[in-house]
Amino acid sequence: MMRYLASMMGLLVVLLAPPAHAQMTMADLQIAARALSFMEHPLSGTVRLGIIYVPGDEASIRQADDVARLLGSGLKVGNLTITPVRVPVDQAGTAPVDLFFLPEGIGNQALPVSAASRKRKLTCITLDIKQVENGFCVLGVQSLPKVRIYVNRAASNACNASFVTVFLMMVTEV
């Protein structure tokens, strides 16, 4: 009986635990790169992806390192070669990048990235769909359990990241 109760308590703890942040995969990066090809004025050539992190936040730093590791010296998809540049959140306004990648879990600390994205007319990509819903990022991607792409029209308009109509018919707009 005690063993059964201990097992049930363990299951309850697992079920009630907050969900872990989604781990960025190569599939997510490839989906995001393909989505960028549906822009009215698509990027081409070597594109520097500013991977945002919060200094002092180990989870944020780890996510930035993971994304940079996946990209290696560059991910080639179609006409793009995406290269990683790690960027502290407070340097988003001046970082030498062409796009932003916003990691999960930084919440309102994403405000400087959103402001830089709008001011510098740079698209922001994330796995954190809340960041798209909040207007901090233009494009959100998920590869699991199935491929889903989210676009925030207001954020898209603010940074001049317009997408072709056929693409917008296939995505979820927020």
Secondary structure, DSSP 8 states (H G I E B T S, - for coil): -HHHHHHHHHHHHHHHS--------HHHHHHHHHHHTTBSS---EEEEEEEEE-TT-HHHHHHHHHHHHHHTT-EEETTEEEEEEEEEGGGTTT-S-SEEEE-TT-GGGGHHHHHHHHHHT-EEEES-HHHHHTTS-SEEEE-SSS-EEEE-HHHHHHTT--B-HHHHTTSEE-
